[in-house]
Amino acid sequence: MKRAAVLLLLPLAACSTPTPAAAPPNPPSQPPVTASALSRPSSAAPPELPSSSLPVAPSPTRTAAAGRTATAAPVPPPVTSSGALCHPRAVPGGVLPDAACTPGTANPDVTQATIGSTICRAGYTATIRPPASYTDALKRQQIVAYGYPDTDPRGYEEDHLIALELGGAPSDQRNLWPEPAHLPNPKDKVENVLRQRVCAGSLTLAEAQQRIATDWTTAAR
C-alpha cells in the first residue's frame, strides 16, 4: 500500500505549477537627452593635414597579415585654403583651380627682356619641363587635396596654370593642379594665342601671365 501511495503522488507533483522567478529590479532611470546636449561642440580639435613639401616616394610598412610589406599612400601636400580643402571653380568655359591653393607662379628666369631666348625660342619648354615621376606623384596628392570624388589619375591632367610657354614656374606646386582632362584641352589653344601675342609684341609677358592665372577661359579675348 505504501508503494502504491508513493506512485500516486508522483503524477500530482509533476502537475504542480512552478513558482515564477522574481522579476529583476527596474534599471535606474536616465536623464533625458536635451537639444543642447546634441548640439554641444566636441572639445577635440580637428585633425590637421601633415606638413609636406615636394612629393616623396611612398615608404614601406608592415601589414598585420603574415607580416607582408605594403606601400604607404603618399601624404597630401599642405595646399589648403583657410584650413579647408581646395575647391575647383566651375565657370561657363571650363574649370578653374582654387585661387588660394593654385594662384599660379612665374619662372623668374623668364622676363620681358629674356623672352627671345626663352619662351619665344622653339623647343624651350622641353628643356625645363619637370619629369613625369614628379608631376604624377604630385597629381595623386593634389587629387586628394582638391577633394575630387573620382581619384583615378587618368581622369586629370597635371596642368601648369601659367603655362611653361608663358613663363610659368615648372615645378612650383602653386602653379600645378589636377585639371579635369579634356582631349583636346581647350586651355592649350588659349596658351598658344597668348604666346604668339607676347612674342609679336602686342601683349606684355606680365599681362599674359596675369590673364591666364586669373581666368584662362577669358584670357585670349
Helices and strands as residue ranges (DSSP letters): H 2-14, H 35-39, E 60-62, E 69-71, E 89-91, E 94-96, G 115-117, G 125-127, H 132-145, G 153-155, E 156-160, G 164-166, G 173-175, E 176-180, H 186-200, H 205-214
